[in-house]
């Protein structure tokens, strides 16, 4: 059974990432994270092929944590946004900047997806 296109296992992984990243987040960042999830849940218009392309890009990225499926090599590291990539890859977000965290960082523009 799938919910919003994902298996229940993905939601458990997402909760683990939220717990791990939430230890270092401000209230505003927690709210932004919750709004991003809500947008991903409501925005089912992303084509599956585009989502797969984004995920393949994340898999190749050196700052991607394969175990937790997040954009950060380890907890507390300065690189990465700490997002749960399977959900973030669903979202077309024009704010604050479009695309992946790495594309928003001038030194890492060659990484990430738009």
GIKA-V355518 format. One record per helix or strand of 2 or more residues. SS is the DSSP state (h for helix, s for strand). FROM is the first residue (numbers start at 1). LEN is the number of residues. Records with the same first field share a line. If there is no record, write none. Layout:
SS = FROM-LEN + FROM-LEN
This chain:
s = 2-2 + 6-2
h = 8-15 + 27-16 + 48-13 + 85-4 + 101-4 + 106-3
